[in-house]
Amino acid sequence: MTVVYIYSIDLLECVAKPVVTTVEEFKNNPNLFYPNWNSEKHIWSELEYQNPVLDNGNLREATKEEL
């Protein structure tokens, strides 16, 4: 079992932390684990970020300079 962190793209805040059987299974059917999933409004990660930043479609932690 693995936790997947789902972030809203517009606010960059974690909106859900579903426990999934495998990451591949989540990738294939995210609505099974998070019914409100919308690929235009959400992004997911296997890591939980304290200060998430969306950089060219990739979610990452903000750098010291960005903070």
All heavy atoms as TSV, in Angstrom:
chain	resi	resn	atom	element	x	y	z
A	1	MET	N	N	0.836	-1.183	0.000
A	1	MET	CA	C	0.000	0.000	0.000
A	1	MET	C	C	0.883	1.250	0.000
A	1	MET	O	O	1.912	1.288	0.641
A	1	MET	CB	C	-0.904	0.016	1.225
A	1	MET	CG	C	-1.842	-1.160	1.297
A	1	MET	SD	S	-3.011	-1.081	-0.027
A	1	MET	CE	C	-4.419	-1.759	0.709
A	2	THR	N	N	0.422	2.243	-0.733
A	2	THR	CA	C	1.166	3.479	-0.903
A	2	THR	C	C	0.215	4.663	-0.772
A	2	THR	O	O	-0.945	4.565	-1.164
A	2	THR	CB	C	1.808	3.525	-2.307
A	2	THR	OG1	O	2.639	2.375	-2.467
A	2	THR	CG2	C	2.636	4.761	-2.509
A	3	VAL	N	N	0.707	5.772	-0.255
A	3	VAL	CA	C	-0.088	6.996	-0.189
A	3	VAL	C	C	0.267	7.843	-1.404
A	3	VAL	O	O	1.437	8.007	-1.735
A	3	VAL	CB	C	0.198	7.792	1.104
A	3	VAL	CG1	C	-0.550	9.121	1.092
A	3	VAL	CG2	C	-0.185	6.973	2.321
A	4	VAL	N	N	-0.759	8.367	-2.071
A	4	VAL	CA	C	-0.581	9.286	-3.186
A	4	VAL	C	C	-1.119	10.637	-2.728
A	4	VAL	O	O	-2.195	10.708	-2.143
A	4	VAL	CB	C	-1.343	8.794	-4.438
A	4	VAL	CG1	C	-1.310	9.826	-5.533
A	4	VAL	CG2	C	-0.750	7.491	-4.936
A	5	TYR	N	N	-0.361	11.681	-2.990
A	5	TYR	CA	C	-0.758	13.023	-2.587
A	5	TYR	C	C	-1.326	13.747	-3.802
A	5	TYR	O	O	-0.661	13.868	-4.823
A	5	TYR	CB	C	0.438	13.778	-2.005
A	5	TYR	CG	C	1.008	13.062	-0.808
A	5	TYR	CD1	C	2.039	12.152	-0.937
A	5	TYR	CD2	C	0.464	13.270	0.453
A	5	TYR	CE1	C	2.537	11.462	0.160
A	5	TYR	CE2	C	0.954	12.594	1.563
A	5	TYR	CZ	C	1.985	11.693	1.406
A	5	TYR	OH	O	2.460	11.019	2.497
A	6	ILE	N	N	-2.564	14.198	-3.667
A	6	ILE	CA	C	-3.248	14.891	-4.756
A	6	ILE	C	C	-3.321	16.372	-4.420
A	6	ILE	O	O	-3.799	16.749	-3.350
A	6	ILE	CB	C	-4.653	14.310	-4.981
A	6	ILE	CG1	C	-4.538	12.827	-5.338
A	6	ILE	CG2	C	-5.397	15.082	-6.064
A	6	ILE	CD1	C	-5.859	12.109	-5.438
A	7	TYR	N	N	-2.831	17.185	-5.352
A	7	TYR	CA	C	-2.798	18.637	-5.177
A	7	TYR	C	C	-3.714	19.300	-6.180
A	7	TYR	O	O	-3.818	18.853	-7.320
A	7	TYR	CB	C	-1.374	19.170	-5.401
A	7	TYR	CG	C	-0.383	18.686	-4.382
A	7	TYR	CD1	C	0.262	17.464	-4.532
A	7	TYR	CD2	C	-0.083	19.447	-3.265
A	7	TYR	CE1	C	1.177	17.016	-3.597
A	7	TYR	CE2	C	0.821	19.013	-2.324
A	7	TYR	CZ	C	1.445	17.796	-2.486
A	7	TYR	OH	O	2.341	17.350	-1.554
A	8	SER	N	N	-4.364	20.390	-5.754
A	8	SER	CA	C	-5.122	21.201	-6.704
A	8	SER	C	C	-4.108	22.053	-7.457
A	8	SER	O	O	-3.189	22.611	-6.858
A	8	SER	CB	C	-6.150	22.081	-5.997
A	8	SER	OG	O	-5.527	23.062	-5.223
A	9	ILE	N	N	-4.248	22.139	-8.763
A	9	ILE	CA	C	-3.292	22.883	-9.577
A	9	ILE	C	C	-3.391	24.375	-9.326
A	9	ILE	O	O	-2.374	25.068	-9.260
A	9	ILE	CB	C	-3.493	22.549	-11.068
A	9	ILE	CG1	C	-3.050	21.111	-11.327
A	9	ILE	CG2	C	-2.714	23.512	-11.961
A	9	ILE	CD1	C	-3.283	20.619	-12.731
A	10	ASP	N	N	-4.603	24.884	-9.132
A	10	ASP	CA	C	-4.748	26.336	-8.974
A	10	ASP	C	C	-4.243	26.849	-7.627
A	10	ASP	O	O	-3.630	27.905	-7.552
A	10	ASP	CB	C	-6.192	26.776	-9.220
A	10	ASP	CG	C	-7.193	26.095	-8.308
A	10	ASP	OD1	O	-6.848	25.089	-7.661
A	10	ASP	OD2	O	-8.342	26.563	-8.251
A	11	LEU	N	N	-4.453	26.106	-6.544
A	11	LEU	CA	C	-4.025	26.560	-5.219
A	11	LEU	C	C	-2.729	25.915	-4.738
A	11	LEU	O	O	-2.138	26.365	-3.752
A	11	LEU	CB	C	-5.125	26.286	-4.190
A	11	LEU	CG	C	-6.470	26.957	-4.448
A	11	LEU	CD1	C	-7.494	26.491	-3.414
A	11	LEU	CD2	C	-6.318	28.466	-4.415
A	12	LEU	N	N	-2.325	24.833	-5.398
A	12	LEU	CA	C	-1.151	24.052	-4.997
A	12	LEU	C	C	-1.211	23.651	-3.528
A	12	LEU	O	O	-0.255	23.810	-2.770
A	12	LEU	CB	C	0.145	24.802	-5.317
A	12	LEU	CG	C	0.486	24.846	-6.798
A	12	LEU	CD1	C	1.759	25.648	-7.020
A	12	LEU	CD2	C	0.641	23.460	-7.382
A	13	GLU	N	N	-2.370	23.140	-3.138
A	13	GLU	CA	C	-2.503	22.591	-1.793
A	13	GLU	C	C	-2.972	21.154	-1.907
A	13	GLU	O	O	-3.662	20.779	-2.854
A	13	GLU	CB	C	-3.467	23.411	-0.938
A	13	GLU	CG	C	-4.886	23.402	-1.411
A	13	GLU	CD	C	-5.797	24.242	-0.545
A	13	GLU	OE1	O	-5.332	25.184	0.109
A	13	GLU	OE2	O	-6.993	23.941	-0.541
A	14	CYS	N	N	-2.567	20.357	-0.940
A	14	CYS	CA	C	-2.936	18.951	-0.933
A	14	CYS	C	C	-4.421	18.839	-0.593
A	14	CYS	O	O	-4.865	19.321	0.444
A	14	CYS	CB	C	-2.089	18.191	0.079
A	14	CYS	SG	S	-2.341	16.418	0.008
A	15	VAL	N	N	-5.178	18.202	-1.485
A	15	VAL	CA	C	-6.620	18.074	-1.282
A	15	VAL	C	C	-7.027	16.657	-0.891
A	15	VAL	O	O	-8.140	16.443	-0.421
A	15	VAL	CB	C	-7.410	18.520	-2.527
A	15	VAL	CG1	C	-7.222	20.008	-2.771
A	15	VAL	CG2	C	-7.033	17.729	-3.759
A	16	ALA	N	N	-6.122	15.689	-1.074
A	16	ALA	CA	C	-6.440	14.310	-0.708
A	16	ALA	C	C	-5.166	13.493	-0.571
A	16	ALA	O	O	-4.146	13.808	-1.180
A	16	ALA	CB	C	-7.347	13.681	-1.752
A	17	LYS	N	N	-5.259	12.445	0.250
A	17	LYS	CA	C	-4.141	11.523	0.459
A	17	LYS	C	C	-4.674	10.092	0.438
A	17	LYS	O	O	-4.651	9.395	1.446
A	17	LYS	CB	C	-3.468	11.791	1.804
A	17	LYS	CG	C	-2.886	13.167	1.952
A	17	LYS	CD	C	-2.338	13.366	3.348
A	17	LYS	CE	C	-1.871	14.796	3.552
A	17	LYS	NZ	N	-1.408	15.008	4.929
A	18	PRO	N	N	-5.144	9.636	-0.720
A	18	PRO	CA	C	-5.681	8.280	-0.754
A	18	PRO	C	C	-4.587	7.219	-0.642
A	18	PRO	O	O	-3.466	7.411	-1.119
A	18	PRO	CB	C	-6.368	8.204	-2.116
A	18	PRO	CG	C	-5.652	9.194	-2.952
A	18	PRO	CD	C	-5.249	10.294	-2.011
A	19	VAL	N	N	-4.938	6.123	-0.005
A	19	VAL	CA	C	-4.045	4.971	0.065
A	19	VAL	C	C	-4.393	4.099	-1.136
A	19	VAL	O	O	-5.549	3.733	-1.334
A	19	VAL	CB	C	-4.255	4.199	1.384
A	19	VAL	CG1	C	-3.401	2.952	1.406
A	19	VAL	CG2	C	-3.939	5.092	2.573
A	20	VAL	N	N	-3.386	3.811	-1.942
A	20	VAL	CA	C	-3.594	3.044	-3.166
A	20	VAL	C	C	-2.861	1.719	-3.067
A	20	VAL	O	O	-1.902	1.583	-2.306
A	20	VAL	CB	C	-3.120	3.827	-4.407
A	20	VAL	CG1	C	-3.886	5.137	-4.531
A	20	VAL	CG2	C	-1.645	4.098	-4.388
A	21	THR	N	N	-3.333	0.756	-3.828
A	21	THR	CA	C	-2.675	-0.551	-3.823
A	21	THR	C	C	-1.320	-0.465	-4.511
A	21	THR	O	O	-0.321	-0.929	-3.975
A	21	THR	CB	C	-3.571	-1.605	-4.499
A	21	THR	OG1	O	-4.049	-1.065	-5.736
A	21	THR	CG2	C	-4.748	-1.954	-3.627
A	22	THR	N	N	-1.301	0.160	-5.705
A	22	THR	CA	C	-0.046	0.404	-6.411
A	22	THR	C	C	-0.166	1.734	-7.145
A	22	THR	O	O	-1.266	2.151	-7.508
A	22	THR	CB	C	0.287	-0.692	-7.439
A	22	THR	OG1	O	-0.673	-0.657	-8.483
A	22	THR	CG2	C	0.350	-2.068	-6.800
A	23	VAL	N	N	0.960	2.368	-7.401
A	23	VAL	CA	C	0.969	3.624	-8.143
A	23	VAL	C	C	0.464	3.387	-9.566
A	23	VAL	O	O	-0.267	4.198	-10.112
A	23	VAL	CB	C	2.386	4.250	-8.138
A	23	VAL	CG1	C	2.450	5.447	-9.054
A	23	VAL	CG2	C	2.771	4.643	-6.728
A	24	GLU	N	N	0.831	2.265	-10.157
A	24	GLU	CA	C	0.377	1.946	-11.514
A	24	GLU	C	C	-1.142	1.845	-11.573
A	24	GLU	O	O	-1.759	2.316	-12.520
A	24	GLU	CB	C	1.010	0.647	-12.001
A	24	GLU	CG	C	2.455	0.791	-12.412
A	24	GLU	CD	C	2.660	1.798	-13.529
A	24	GLU	OE1	O	1.884	1.801	-14.497
A	24	GLU	OE2	O	3.604	2.592	-13.413
A	25	GLU	N	N	-1.732	1.245	-10.568
A	25	GLU	CA	C	-3.184	1.132	-10.532
A	25	GLU	C	C	-3.831	2.515	-10.415
A	25	GLU	O	O	-4.848	2.788	-11.048
A	25	GLU	CB	C	-3.624	0.231	-9.377
A	25	GLU	CG	C	-5.056	-0.205	-9.483
A	25	GLU	CD	C	-5.427	-1.279	-8.473
A	25	GLU	OE1	O	-4.516	-1.945	-7.933
A	25	GLU	OE2	O	-6.623	-1.440	-8.230
A	26	PHE	N	N	-3.226	3.397	-9.623
A	26	PHE	CA	C	-3.732	4.762	-9.517
A	26	PHE	C	C	-3.618	5.480	-10.857
A	26	PHE	O	O	-4.542	6.164	-11.287
A	26	PHE	CB	C	-2.980	5.548	-8.441
A	26	PHE	CG	C	-3.416	6.978	-8.354
A	26	PHE	CD1	C	-4.572	7.323	-7.674
A	26	PHE	CD2	C	-2.685	7.978	-8.975
A	26	PHE	CE1	C	-4.997	8.649	-7.614
A	26	PHE	CE2	C	-3.095	9.310	-8.919
A	26	PHE	CZ	C	-4.257	9.638	-8.236
A	27	LYS	N	N	-2.474	5.345	-11.532
A	27	LYS	CA	C	-2.270	5.987	-12.838
A	27	LYS	C	C	-3.335	5.540	-13.843
A	27	LYS	O	O	-3.814	6.345	-14.630
A	27	LYS	CB	C	-0.890	5.648	-13.398
A	27	LYS	CG	C	0.248	6.350	-12.751
A	27	LYS	CD	C	1.545	5.913	-13.438
A	27	LYS	CE	C	2.765	6.408	-12.736
A	27	LYS	NZ	N	4.001	5.943	-13.391
A	28	ASN	N	N	-3.672	4.256	-13.816
A	28	ASN	CA	C	-4.640	3.711	-14.764
A	28	ASN	C	C	-6.071	4.151	-14.481
A	28	ASN	O	O	-6.874	4.282	-15.409
A	28	ASN	CB	C	-4.569	2.182	-14.786
A	28	ASN	CG	C	-3.265	1.684	-15.357
A	28	ASN	OD1	O	-2.625	2.355	-16.147
A	28	ASN	ND2	N	-2.852	0.507	-14.934
A	29	ASN	N	N	-6.410	4.370	-13.214
A	29	ASN	CA	C	-7.779	4.733	-12.859
A	29	ASN	C	C	-7.803	5.571	-11.579
A	29	ASN	O	O	-8.180	5.074	-10.515
A	29	ASN	CB	C	-8.632	3.468	-12.693
A	29	ASN	CG	C	-10.101	3.775	-12.607
A	29	ASN	OD1	O	-10.519	4.922	-12.678
A	29	ASN	ND2	N	-10.900	2.738	-12.442
A	30	PRO	N	N	-7.417	6.842	-11.658
A	30	PRO	CA	C	-7.374	7.679	-10.451
A	30	PRO	C	C	-8.749	7.891	-9.815
A	30	PRO	O	O	-8.845	8.059	-8.606
A	30	PRO	CB	C	-6.773	8.990	-10.931
A	30	PRO	CG	C	-6.887	8.981	-12.402
A	30	PRO	CD	C	-6.955	7.558	-12.837
A	31	ASN	N	N	-9.829	7.858	-10.615
A	31	ASN	CA	C	-11.175	8.047	-10.063
A	31	ASN	C	C	-11.581	6.928	-9.108
A	31	ASN	O	O	-12.439	7.133	-8.258
A	31	ASN	CB	C	-12.211	8.161	-11.173
A	31	ASN	CG	C	-12.049	9.441	-11.957
A	31	ASN	OD1	O	-11.393	9.446	-12.980
A	31	ASN	ND2	N	-12.610	10.523	-11.454
A	32	LEU	N	N	-10.966	5.790	-9.237
A	32	LEU	CA	C	-11.253	4.680	-8.332
A	32	LEU	C	C	-10.817	5.019	-6.905
A	32	LEU	O	O	-11.464	4.638	-5.942
A	32	LEU	CB	C	-10.531	3.416	-8.820
A	32	LEU	CG	C	-10.726	2.147	-8.017
A	32	LEU	CD1	C	-12.184	1.693	-8.078
A	32	LEU	CD2	C	-9.819	1.054	-8.557
A	33	PHE	N	N	-9.746	5.782	-6.781
A	33	PHE	CA	C	-9.194	6.135	-5.467
A	33	PHE	C	C	-9.592	7.532	-5.000
A	33	PHE	O	O	-9.608	7.813	-3.810
A	33	PHE	CB	C	-7.665	6.026	-5.509
A	33	PHE	CG	C	-7.191	4.653	-5.853
A	33	PHE	CD1	C	-6.852	4.318	-7.151
A	33	PHE	CD2	C	-7.117	3.672	-4.883
A	33	PHE	CE1	C	-6.432	3.043	-7.482
A	33	PHE	CE2	C	-6.706	2.388	-5.186
A	33	PHE	CZ	C	-6.358	2.073	-6.496
A	34	TYR	N	N	-9.876	8.411	-5.963
A	34	TYR	CA	C	-10.301	9.781	-5.650
A	34	TYR	C	C	-11.398	10.154	-6.653
A	34	TYR	O	O	-11.106	10.583	-7.772
A	34	TYR	CB	C	-9.118	10.748	-5.736
A	34	TYR	CG	C	-9.459	12.161	-5.352
A	34	TYR	CD1	C	-9.904	12.469	-4.065
A	34	TYR	CD2	C	-9.341	13.196	-6.266
A	34	TYR	CE1	C	-10.213	13.777	-3.712
A	34	TYR	CE2	C	-9.652	14.507	-5.921
A	34	TYR	CZ	C	-10.085	14.782	-4.634
A	34	TYR	OH	O	-10.393	16.070	-4.285
A	35	PRO	N	N	-12.664	9.966	-6.270
A	35	PRO	CA	C	-13.790	10.178	-7.205
A	35	PRO	C	C	-13.851	11.567	-7.830
A	35	PRO	O	O	-14.374	11.719	-8.933
A	35	PRO	CB	C	-15.024	9.913	-6.346
A	35	PRO	CG	C	-14.536	9.061	-5.227
A	35	PRO	CD	C	-13.113	9.479	-4.979
A	36	ASN	N	N	-13.325	12.586	-7.176
A	36	ASN	CA	C	-13.356	13.950	-7.719
A	36	ASN	C	C	-12.192	14.242	-8.658
A	36	ASN	O	O	-11.995	15.390	-9.054
A	36	ASN	CB	C	-13.351	14.974	-6.578
A	36	ASN	CG	C	-14.604	14.908	-5.756
A	36	ASN	OD1	O	-15.648	14.512	-6.238
A	36	ASN	ND2	N	-14.495	15.282	-4.497
A	37	TRP	N	N	-11.409	13.249	-9.016
A	37	TRP	CA	C	-10.227	13.452	-9.845
A	37	TRP	C	C	-10.591	14.113	-11.173
A	37	TRP	O	O	-11.511	13.717	-11.864
A	37	TRP	CB	C	-9.521	12.132	-10.117
A	37	TRP	CG	C	-8.372	12.294	-11.056
A	37	TRP	CD1	C	-8.364	12.057	-12.387
A	37	TRP	CD2	C	-7.072	12.770	-10.720
A	37	TRP	NE1	N	-7.136	12.340	-12.917
A	37	TRP	CE2	C	-6.313	12.786	-11.909
A	37	TRP	CE3	C	-6.464	13.184	-9.541
A	37	TRP	CZ2	C	-4.986	13.200	-11.944
A	37	TRP	CZ3	C	-5.150	13.591	-9.583
A	37	TRP	CH2	C	-4.427	13.598	-10.768
A	38	ASN	N	N	-9.835	15.143	-11.504
A	38	ASN	CA	C	-9.967	15.835	-12.785
A	38	ASN	C	C	-8.546	16.205	-13.211
A	38	ASN	O	O	-7.896	17.011	-12.546
A	38	ASN	CB	C	-10.832	17.087	-12.634
A	38	ASN	CG	C	-11.013	17.849	-13.920
A	38	ASN	OD1	O	-10.172	17.818	-14.815
A	38	ASN	ND2	N	-12.127	18.546	-14.023
A	39	SER	N	N	-8.071	15.623	-14.293
A	39	SER	CA	C	-6.677	15.822	-14.695
A	39	SER	C	C	-6.367	17.269	-15.065
A	39	SER	O	O	-5.206	17.660	-15.102
A	39	SER	CB	C	-6.310	14.901	-15.857
A	39	SER	OG	O	-7.158	15.135	-16.960
A	40	GLU	N	N	-7.382	18.084	-15.324
A	40	GLU	CA	C	-7.147	19.491	-15.615
A	40	GLU	C	C	-7.047	20.327	-14.336
A	40	GLU	O	O	-6.531	21.440	-14.367
A	40	GLU	CB	C	-8.264	20.041	-16.503
A	40	GLU	CG	C	-8.282	19.419	-17.880
A	40	GLU	CD	C	-9.420	19.918	-18.742
A	40	GLU	OE1	O	-10.105	20.884	-18.341
A	40	GLU	OE2	O	-9.625	19.329	-19.804
A	41	LYS	N	N	-7.540	19.784	-13.218
A	41	LYS	CA	C	-7.546	20.529	-11.953
A	41	LYS	C	C	-6.627	19.938	-10.894
A	41	LYS	O	O	-6.377	20.571	-9.874
A	41	LYS	CB	C	-8.966	20.576	-11.387
A	41	LYS	CG	C	-9.933	21.341	-12.246
A	41	LYS	CD	C	-11.297	21.371	-11.609
A	41	LYS	CE	C	-12.278	22.144	-12.474
A	41	LYS	NZ	N	-13.607	22.189	-11.866
A	42	HIS	N	N	-6.155	18.716	-11.110
A	42	HIS	CA	C	-5.358	18.031	-10.097
A	42	HIS	C	C	-4.050	17.510	-10.666
A	42	HIS	O	O	-3.950	17.201	-11.852
A	42	HIS	CB	C	-6.142	16.848	-9.503
A	42	HIS	CG	C	-7.406	17.243	-8.838
A	42	HIS	ND1	N	-8.638	16.974	-9.363
A	42	HIS	CD2	C	-7.627	17.924	-7.694
A	42	HIS	CE1	C	-9.569	17.452	-8.556
A	42	HIS	NE2	N	-8.976	18.045	-7.545
A	43	ILE	N	N	-3.083	17.406	-9.775
A	43	ILE	CA	C	-1.802	16.778	-10.076
A	43	ILE	C	C	-1.463	15.909	-8.872
A	43	ILE	O	O	-1.867	16.216	-7.747
A	43	ILE	CB	C	-0.710	17.834	-10.372
A	43	ILE	CG1	C	0.528	17.182	-10.948
A	43	ILE	CG2	C	-0.414	18.693	-9.170
A	43	ILE	CD1	C	1.514	18.163	-11.567
A	44	TRP	N	N	-0.755	14.837	-9.081
A	44	TRP	CA	C	-0.464	13.933	-7.965
A	44	TRP	C	C	1.041	13.704	-7.839
A	44	TRP	O	O	1.812	13.949	-8.746
A	44	TRP	CB	C	-1.199	12.612	-8.139
A	44	TRP	CG	C	-0.707	11.803	-9.296
A	44	TRP	CD1	C	-1.117	11.917	-10.595
A	44	TRP	CD2	C	0.277	10.779	-9.272
A	44	TRP	NE1	N	-0.421	11.031	-11.371
A	44	TRP	CE2	C	0.426	10.317	-10.581
A	44	TRP	CE3	C	1.044	10.212	-8.270
A	44	TRP	CZ2	C	1.310	9.306	-10.918
A	44	TRP	CZ3	C	1.933	9.205	-8.602
A	44	TRP	CH2	C	2.046	8.765	-9.907
A	45	SER	N	N	1.409	13.218	-6.678
A	45	SER	CA	C	2.808	12.926	-6.398
A	45	SER	C	C	2.886	11.808	-5.366
A	45	SER	O	O	1.969	11.622	-4.567
A	45	SER	CB	C	3.500	14.171	-5.850
A	45	SER	OG	O	4.815	13.868	-5.452
A	46	GLU	N	N	3.993	11.099	-5.388
A	46	GLU	CA	C	4.251	10.104	-4.353
A	46	GLU	C	C	4.888	10.762	-3.127
A	46	GLU	O	O	5.021	10.125	-2.091
A	46	GLU	CB	C	5.178	9.011	-4.881
A	46	GLU	CG	C	4.533	8.157	-5.957
A	46	GLU	CD	C	5.477	7.092	-6.464
A	46	GLU	OE1	O	5.788	6.167	-5.684
A	46	GLU	OE2	O	5.895	7.190	-7.630
A	47	LEU	N	N	5.267	12.036	-3.270
A	47	LEU	CA	C	5.883	12.791	-2.183
A	47	LEU	C	C	4.937	13.878	-1.695
A	47	LEU	O	O	4.201	14.463	-2.479
A	47	LEU	CB	C	7.173	13.451	-2.663
A	47	LEU	CG	C	8.250	12.531	-3.221
A	47	LEU	CD1	C	9.374	13.355	-3.804
A	47	LEU	CD2	C	8.760	11.597	-2.143
A	48	GLU	N	N	5.009	14.160	-0.400
A	48	GLU	CA	C	4.234	15.270	0.159
A	48	GLU	C	C	5.160	16.485	0.244
A	48	GLU	O	O	6.252	16.405	0.806
A	48	GLU	CB	C	3.700	14.923	1.539
A	48	GLU	CG	C	2.836	16.005	2.114
A	48	GLU	CD	C	2.187	15.608	3.431
A	48	GLU	OE1	O	2.685	14.677	4.082
A	48	GLU	OE2	O	1.195	16.243	3.800
A	49	TYR	N	N	4.726	17.596	-0.333
A	49	TYR	CA	C	5.526	18.812	-0.349
A	49	TYR	C	C	4.992	19.815	0.664
A	49	TYR	O	O	3.785	19.993	0.778
A	49	TYR	CB	C	5.513	19.442	-1.747
A	49	TYR	CG	C	6.152	18.561	-2.800
A	49	TYR	CD1	C	5.382	17.857	-3.702
A	49	TYR	CD2	C	7.525	18.440	-2.864
A	49	TYR	CE1	C	5.967	17.049	-4.660
A	49	TYR	CE2	C	8.126	17.635	-3.817
A	49	TYR	CZ	C	7.341	16.943	-4.713
A	49	TYR	OH	O	7.926	16.146	-5.650
A	50	GLN	N	N	5.904	20.487	1.355
A	50	GLN	CA	C	5.516	21.533	2.295
A	50	GLN	C	C	5.233	22.838	1.559
A	50	GLN	O	O	4.334	23.580	1.917
A	50	GLN	CB	C	6.622	21.751	3.338
A	50	GLN	CG	C	6.919	20.529	4.175
A	50	GLN	CD	C	5.686	20.027	4.900
A	50	GLN	OE1	O	4.984	20.806	5.541
A	50	GLN	NE2	N	5.406	18.738	4.793
A	51	ASN	N	N	6.015	23.112	0.529
A	51	ASN	CA	C	5.879	24.329	-0.277
A	51	ASN	C	C	5.907	23.941	-1.755
A	51	ASN	O	O	6.919	24.125	-2.430
A	51	ASN	CB	C	7.020	25.311	0.035
A	51	ASN	CG	C	7.023	25.715	1.485
A	51	ASN	OD1	O	6.111	26.383	1.949
A	51	ASN	ND2	N	8.040	25.297	2.213
A	52	PRO	N	N	4.817	23.376	-2.245
A	52	PRO	CA	C	4.816	22.889	-3.628
A	52	PRO	C	C	4.866	24.022	-4.653
A	52	PRO	O	O	4.325	25.101	-4.441
A	52	PRO	CB	C	3.507	22.118	-3.729
A	52	PRO	CG	C	2.640	22.694	-2.680
A	52	PRO	CD	C	3.545	23.164	-1.589
A	53	VAL	N	N	5.554	23.737	-5.752
A	53	VAL	CA	C	5.667	24.656	-6.878
A	53	VAL	C	C	5.429	23.831	-8.141
A	53	VAL	O	O	5.936	22.716	-8.258
A	53	VAL	CB	C	7.072	25.305	-6.937
A	53	VAL	CG1	C	7.252	26.119	-8.201
A	53	VAL	CG2	C	7.317	26.158	-5.720
A	54	LEU	N	N	4.654	24.383	-9.056
A	54	LEU	CA	C	4.431	23.730	-10.337
A	54	LEU	C	C	5.387	24.358	-11.335
A	54	LEU	O	O	5.316	25.548	-11.620
A	54	LEU	CB	C	2.977	23.912	-10.778
A	54	LEU	CG	C	2.476	22.992	-11.868
A	54	LEU	CD1	C	2.657	21.528	-11.480
A	54	LEU	CD2	C	1.021	23.264	-12.152
A	55	ASP	N	N	6.313	23.561	-11.847
A	55	ASP	CA	C	7.371	24.041	-12.729
A	55	ASP	C	C	7.314	23.264	-14.045
A	55	ASP	O	O	7.699	22.102	-14.093
A	55	ASP	CB	C	8.719	23.842	-12.038
A	55	ASP	CG	C	9.882	24.418	-12.796
A	55	ASP	OD1	O	9.668	25.207	-13.740
A	55	ASP	OD2	O	11.032	24.083	-12.439
A	56	ASN	N	N	6.785	23.912	-15.090
A	56	ASN	CA	C	6.641	23.270	-16.402
A	56	ASN	C	C	5.885	21.941	-16.320
A	56	ASN	O	O	6.278	20.943	-16.920
A	56	ASN	CB	C	8.005	23.056	-17.066
A	56	ASN	CG	C	8.668	24.353	-17.422
A	56	ASN	OD1	O	8.012	25.301	-17.827
A	56	ASN	ND2	N	9.976	24.405	-17.257
A	57	GLY	N	N	4.829	21.920	-15.533
A	57	GLY	CA	C	4.006	20.723	-15.398
A	57	GLY	C	C	4.513	19.716	-14.389
A	57	GLY	O	O	3.893	18.682	-14.185
A	58	ASN	N	N	5.641	20.004	-13.755
A	58	ASN	CA	C	6.205	19.107	-12.743
A	58	ASN	C	C	6.050	19.719	-11.364
A	58	ASN	O	O	6.362	20.887	-11.158
A	58	ASN	CB	C	7.691	18.856	-13.021
A	58	ASN	CG	C	7.898	18.115	-14.319
A	58	ASN	OD1	O	7.231	17.138	-14.594
A	58	ASN	ND2	N	8.811	18.600	-15.127
A	59	LEU	N	N	5.613	18.909	-10.431
A	59	LEU	CA	C	5.448	19.360	-9.059
A	59	LEU	C	C	6.770	19.141	-8.328
A	59	LEU	O	O	7.400	18.102	-8.459
A	59	LEU	CB	C	4.339	18.542	-8.386
A	59	LEU	CG	C	3.768	19.047	-7.100
A	59	LEU	CD1	C	3.156	20.426	-7.286
A	59	LEU	CD2	C	2.703	18.088	-6.602
A	60	ARG	N	N	7.191	20.160	-7.581
A	60	ARG	CA	C	8.445	20.065	-6.832
A	60	ARG	C	C	8.368	20.957	-5.606
A	60	ARG	O	O	7.469	21.751	-5.461
A	60	ARG	CB	C	9.636	20.463	-7.703
A	60	ARG	CG	C	9.609	21.907	-8.148
A	60	ARG	CD	C	10.889	22.320	-8.863
A	60	ARG	NE	N	10.825	23.656	-9.396
A	60	ARG	CZ	C	11.007	24.775	-8.698
A	60	ARG	NH1	N	11.257	24.719	-7.410
A	60	ARG	NH2	N	10.929	25.958	-9.278
A	61	GLU	N	N	9.354	20.826	-4.722
A	61	GLU	CA	C	9.471	21.657	-3.528
A	61	GLU	C	C	10.074	23.010	-3.936
A	61	GLU	O	O	10.980	23.074	-4.771
A	61	GLU	CB	C	10.360	20.980	-2.488
A	61	GLU	CG	C	10.376	21.652	-1.146
A	61	GLU	CD	C	9.068	21.555	-0.394
A	61	GLU	OE1	O	8.440	20.484	-0.380
A	61	GLU	OE2	O	8.670	22.575	0.194
A	62	ALA	N	N	9.581	24.087	-3.349
A	62	ALA	CA	C	10.121	25.426	-3.622
A	62	ALA	C	C	11.569	25.501	-3.126
A	62	ALA	O	O	11.917	24.919	-2.093
A	62	ALA	CB	C	9.278	26.488	-2.935
A	63	THR	N	N	12.383	26.222	-3.859
A	63	THR	CA	C	13.775	26.405	-3.442
A	63	THR	C	C	13.836	27.461	-2.340
A	63	THR	O	O	12.882	28.198	-2.102
A	63	THR	CB	C	14.648	26.879	-4.626
A	63	THR	OG1	O	14.187	28.164	-5.044
A	63	THR	CG2	C	14.607	25.892	-5.771
A	64	LYS	N	N	14.964	27.542	-1.712
A	64	LYS	CA	C	15.181	28.527	-0.653
A	64	LYS	C	C	14.967	29.948	-1.180
A	64	LYS	O	O	14.383	30.784	-0.506
A	64	LYS	CB	C	16.604	28.358	-0.118
A	64	LYS	CG	C	16.885	29.047	1.173
A	64	LYS	CD	C	18.291	28.679	1.629
A	64	LYS	CE	C	18.558	29.171	3.011
A	64	LYS	NZ	N	19.905	28.813	3.473
A	65	GLU	N	N	15.432	30.204	-2.391
A	65	GLU	CA	C	15.283	31.524	-2.987
A	65	GLU	C	C	13.815	31.853	-3.276
A	65	GLU	O	O	13.403	32.998	-3.172
A	65	GLU	CB	C	16.106	31.615	-4.291
A	65	GLU	CG	C	17.595	31.611	-4.081
A	65	GLU	CD	C	18.170	30.190	-3.806
A	65	GLU	OE1	O	17.530	29.189	-4.212
A	65	GLU	OE2	O	19.227	30.122	-3.190
A	66	GLU	N	N	13.040	30.865	-3.666
A	66	GLU	CA	C	11.627	31.081	-3.969
A	66	GLU	C	C	10.814	31.383	-2.718
A	66	GLU	O	O	9.796	32.067	-2.791
A	66	GLU	CB	C	11.041	29.873	-4.704
A	66	GLU	CG	C	11.572	29.717	-6.101
A	66	GLU	CD	C	11.157	28.421	-6.741
A	66	GLU	OE1	O	11.040	27.396	-6.038
A	66	GLU	OE2	O	10.962	28.416	-7.964
A	67	LEU	N	N	11.255	30.835	-1.597
A	67	LEU	CA	C	10.534	31.092	-0.358
A	67	LEU	C	C	10.804	32.502	0.123
A	67	LEU	O	O	10.035	33.160	0.688
A	67	LEU	CB	C	10.929	30.082	0.720
A	67	LEU	CG	C	10.524	28.641	0.429
A	67	LEU	CD1	C	11.094	27.711	1.500
A	67	LEU	CD2	C	9.020	28.509	0.367
